[in-house]
Structure formats: C-alpha cells, structure tokens
C-alpha cells in the first residue's frame, strides 16, 4: 500500500495506478492544507470555500448544491444562513420554478472569492512554479478527464466506516 506523506516512503515497484492514487492523494492533502489555512484566515471553513468556488459561475438549487457537497439540506441551510449574515451569499426564487430556492453569490462574496483565489494562487506558486508553461498545460489536460464530471457522492455503508 503506498503512503501519502513523502516521496521517500513510496515503493516504486507498485503499479502505475498506485503511483497515480498516491500522487493525487498527496496533492489533495497539500492543496487542502493551503485552502484550510487561507479559509481560516478569513473565518471560512473548507466547505464554505467550496461553496464560494461553486457559486462563482453558477446559480444552483439548494437541493443540487446539497447533493453535490454531500450534505443534508439542514446542514447546508445553516451554512448558507451564516454566509448570508456576512453578505456573501443570498437565496432567491428559481426563475423557472417559484417553489425552488436557488443560492447565488453576492457582489461582496464575488469580491472575497477573487481575493481568496489570488491568495491560493500565491500560496501554490512555489509548487506550480516548478513547472514550465507547457508542463502546466499538460497537467491541466491530464487532470480534466479525472475531474470531469465530479465523482458522485455515495455514502459508505455503516459497517465499512
């Protein structure tokens, strides 16, 4: 089984799938660490950062956002309530179905999201700067089929936790 904490502890005799999984998990840990730190500096959780990122260019239904994040509706509602009090998000009736509630980012939320993006870009620059422009394009192209569409949220059975 590969490890996720250092290059030195990885056994190169594992197959390419193990190496890929190891690299993806290690990169996720590194990026989540950056996002968690920057979020905390702005009094935002990792989930709140995800919501702001999702809402940058979308206006999802509350139910769709809850499903995408793997949250129940009451948990999401509390998260949206807190962001509304800060003026970052708002709820609105769906233009096609008045029974449905959409979530949208406010101008203040959009401005904060822009600042957060710049902070994340600066924090990741030491890592992304190790790649030249062609390598960055290649990595982006390689990640696209891995990330799109996002993996579905499927809770594990209670016995497997």
Phi, psi and omega in degrees: 000129180289157176257166187242012185250339180201156176295323186298328185272000181274130179272113185290355179279350176294159181286172187295332178294316177298320179295320179296312180300316179301313180295318179296316181293315179298319179292322178298316179300316180297314182291319178298325176298316178297311181297319179297315180296312182294319176301314180299324178296340180246016180057044178233140175279169176300321178294319177297321175299317179300317180299313179300318179296319179295320186278355178306320185226024179219161174228076185281160170290151177305317183295322178292319179295317178301314180296316181298320182278349182073032181246151172282161187298325181290323177296314178297320181300318177296319178297317179292321177304312181297319179291326176296317179300330178275355179079018183269328182227163176216160173250148178210154175295140177292132183296337182265338183212103185296345178280344185262142178253127175262159173244135179222155180274142177270174176300320178295320177294320179295319180295315179297318179300320177297317178294319179298318179301315179296321178294318179294316179301317179295319181292328180271353183305320178301326179278311182291335179290346177286347181255142173278174185302319180295320179294322178297316178297316180297314180298319177300315180294323180290325181286331186307309180291339177285324187264345185238126354285163179300151177296140179288150175278117176229110179298145177281150176301149185306323182289347186256011183277000000 
